[in-house]
Amino acid sequence: MIQAPNLNILTDMKLPDITDIKLDNGANVSMMQFGTLPIVNMQIVLNVGSISEMKDNQQWLSTFLANMMKEGSVKLHGQEIVEIFASYGGSIDISASDDHLFININVLSEFINEAIKIVADVIRNPRFPKSEENRIKNDLLRNLELMLVDPQSITSARLNKLLFGNHPYGREFPDSNHLSKFNNFMLIDFYKKSIKSSESRFYLVGNFDSKKVIKQLHESFGNWNYGEGIKESVPKLMLPGQWSLINRENALQSTIKIAVNIGQFNIENYHSFIVLNALLGGTFISRITTNIREDKGYSYSPISHLSINNNDCFWIQSADVSTEVTTDSLSEIFYEIKKLSKNKIPKLELDGMIMHLAGLHLIRFSTPRSIIGQLFHVDEVGIERTFYESYISSLKSVDEKSIQDLMNQFFSLDEFYIAIAGDKKIIDKKIQSMQEFINLNEVSF
């Protein structure tokens, strides 16, 4: 017989000291000494992303920007920079997201100051070579073609459309004609109007000489006063209780994505939501995964997660299931949601999940890159870093009542947003006949 884990052995961790400074231009720098290896990870966060693409013909312009920045600076070409960073024992990567552009570097400690100089040159004097425009645009067009036939991509995009409508978050895919017209002039204009240097953030974790690094950051970025900073539009959430089916003729699988709005971020219930998600679908041993994967074999890798930001937050469940069991899978997902809302949660299950989450928490502070991710997360949602130092105690305080209160408050079926990609001729009528879908509104785009 499996015994319930002893949660009394779990204790909170103390974060290493974090040094926070502001550069002369207002940008924030956070630094942590970590580990014994002579390596440093640095992440620079710029305030430009999909949310900056205010016009339809700008969609994916932030991705185009990230790829063009990889081509280097006026002084150093992209391939030269790659080779230099390789000689520094590390690498550099640039990527765009919904809200930010990230520049990630890792180098041996002795080269961190030189690496900062190079990155500053790329940011302040991007090359944006016209000679590479067509190649990079063609890459984007190929990626678009692939995404348009990828069930995960099209279902995620449809779910975002259901949630956010015509807001930049809700646009499904760009028009290929718009992508084809991206050019150097658009890029320079977008870069200047989107970025605001004072809102940049710098994170450094590893072994390095703090005084020398601070001095170098001041020299490289302190007088960088650039950009206008677009006033980002706050997304207005669409009405819940909607579902949409994307036809994938003769598809052997259906892709299901379900979202529910769990309100604005609230530190008071955040830990309860973390445990709730882990129990319901967020771990390999969660209820939905155990049901439709382990017990019934409907799906290979169902998973849920919390989407947390400064505005509305969401619980999102994803699953790829065999076409013939699409409605059966949906029924089992709804069954597990209702069950967690109403039935007693066994102590063995609850304590075991808290123990599991406590272990994951410690793992997230085991590498410089993952630590940067954790620091970025709390900064992004605007909470104190002491959140991590009381994290395990807060998990241990989560009980059955707090979870079920949240389930009953937020997880009503008429509050769901559901996107499905699959063979319409086989699954459409079956879905419409499900009791759970009778009061939902089907939306076509």
PyMOL commands that set and color helices and strands:
alter all, ss='L'
color gray80, all
select helices_A, chain A and resi 7-9+50-52+56-58+61-69+78-87+109-124+130-148+151-164+168-170+176-180+184-194+197-199+210-221+267-282+287-295+323-342+347-363+368-381+386-389+391-396+400-410+413-415+424-432+435-437
alter helices_A, ss='H'
color red, helices_A
select strands_A, chain A and resi 18-22+28-33+39-46+91-96+101-108+201-206+242-247+253-264+303-307+312-322+416-422+441-442
alter strands_A, ss='S'
color yellow, strands_A
deselect
rebuild
show_as cartoon
